[in-house]
Amino acid sequence: MTSNSSLSNMRRLVEQLKLEASVERIKISQAAAELQQYCLQNASKDALLVGVPTGSNPFREPRSCAVV
């Protein structure tokens, strides 16, 4: 019984390794260039760079109410 489960585990491991070996990989420099290009193309939509419109900002400071 143990040898069957061990054999099954080994087969699954071999299939996983075959799958991982077939994955197409790119160089880090190419990935970095693509990431930089993506960031530059989408910079105008980034709320951290352009800010959030005050009307739609759920995290704005609450207005204080002073009773005189």
ABEGO torsion letter per residue (X at the ends): XAAAAAAAAAAAAAAAAAAAAABBBBBAAAAAAAAAAAAAAAAAABAAAAEBBAAABAABBBBBBBBX
